[in-house]
Amino acid sequence: MTTLLLSLLLALSLSQSAVPAAVRPLPPPLSVVRWWEPPPTPYAAGHRGVDLAAPVGAELRAVAAGRVHHAGPVAGRGVLSLALPNGLRTTYEPVRPLVAEGEEVTAGQVVAVLTEGSHCPEPCLHWGLLSGEAYLNPLTLLARPTPRLLPGPGTDPGTVPTAAAGAR
């Protein structure tokens, strides 16, 4: 089984049960600058997370309750890694952590501040998710938005269209 297929199967199982509905790491709306692009093999090129647009100084929140796995520099950038339930780990960079290794955090708690030094052209948060050594799409942690239908042009927003009205 390829790494990509294994990652996709893990992501599917995550979206169904692993962590209760996660909190967004940034206030809405989330603006994805670069999507998750899993590598075809563990050592190949890819994008092992998502980049979310945010200004330097933005407060970052724990997406779920857990424990701080790492808080400090990695390769010259500030990194925060939180161990979540069921063996998952989420990462945030570049950040200035506001919590220490081993500390318990709650869902929605401000845990870091975004700093300069991202790999994006403009400031952004690189948000990652791992299950063991397998990288997953962190967006699978978030609840899917509920679609809304809006009235069409020339419709009175105070009325509800019916099927019978369209069949005339």
N, C-alpha and C positions, 0 to 999 in steps of 0.2 A: 504494500500500500504506500503510495507516495506521501511525502510530507504535506503537500498541498491538500490532498484528499483527507488526511488525518486532521489537519487544521480546520477544514470546512466541517467535518463531522463534529469536532469539539465545539465549534462555534454554534452549530445547530443545537447541540445539547445545552449549551449555555443559555441560549435565548429561551429555552423552555423551562429551566428550573434551577440552575446553579446558584444564583444570587437573587434575592428579592429585587424588585424594580430599583435600579440604581439611580442615584442623584447625578445630575450633570456636573462635570468638573468645572464648568464656567456657567455664568448666567445665560439664559436664552437671549436671542437665538444662537445656536451653535452654527458657526460658519466653517465648513471644512475647506481647508486650503489644499490639502493633499490627502487622498483616500488611502486606505490600507491596501497594499499590493504585496501579498505574500510571495516569498521567493519559491522557486520550484524545488530547491533543495536547501538543506540547512545552512550551507555556506555560500549560496548564490546571492546576487544582488536582489534587493526588494525594498519595500517600505514596510517595516514591522510595527506599524502603528498608524495613527491618523494625526494630521496637523490641524489644529484649530486656531483660527485667527483670534488674537487677543492682544491688548496693549500691555507693554511692560508695566509691571505693578499690579496686574489683575490678580485678585484673590482666587486661589484654586481650592476646590472642595474635594473631600474624600467621597468617592462615588458609592462607597458602601462601608459598613463597619468593618474594622480589621485591626491589624497591628503593623506598625512601621517596621518594614524589613530593612530598608537602607535610607539614610538621609545624609547626603554629602556629595562631594565631587566624584565624578567619573569622567575620565578623559578631559578634564578641564571644565566641565559643565556641572552645575548643580543638578542632582537627580534625587527624586523621592520615589521610593518603591513601597507599596502597601500590600501586605499579605491579606487576602480576602478569604471568606469561607470557601471550603471545598478545594483548597490548594491553588486557587487563582492568585495572581499577583498583577497589580496595575502599576504603571510607571508614569512619571511626569517629568518633563525636562524642557528647557532649562529653568530651574527654579531656585529660590532661596527657601529651604524647608523651615517651617515654623514648629515642627515636631521633631522628636528625637527617636533614634532606633529603640525598638522594644515598646514604645508607647502605644497604648490602645487609642483608636480614633473612632468616632461615630460617623455615620452617614451624614454628609452635608457639612461636616466640620471644616473650617478653613485650615488647610494643612501646609500651604506654601504660597509664595508670591512669584509670579512670572518675572524672569529677568531677561536681560539681553543675551545674545549668543545662540539663537536658534539657527537651524539650517534653512529656514524659510527666508525669502527676500524681505518680508516684513515680519514684525514680531509674531510668534505663534507658540502654542503649546504643542509639544509632541507627546501624545498620550498613547501608551502601549498597554497590552494585556498578554499575560502568559499563563499557560497551564503546564507546569513542569518546565520543559525547555521549548515547548511549542508556542509560537507567537500566534495570537488570535486577533480578530477585529474587535477593538474595544467598544465600538458602537453597538455591538450585540448585547451589551449590558443594559443599554437604555431602552425604555419602553418605546414602542413604535407609536408615532403620532396618529391620532384619530382623524381620518379625512373629514372635511366639511364641504358641503355643497353650497355654493354661493348663488344668489339669484343672477340670472342672465341679464344682458343689456336690455333696457326698456321695461324691466319687470318692477312692479311695486314691491319693495322689500318687506312690506307689511303683510303681504298675502302669501299663502302657501299654494304653489301650483299643484294641480291634481292631474291624474292621468286622463280623466274625462275631458278636462279643458283642452288638453293637447290633441284629443281625438276628433274634435269638431271639424 
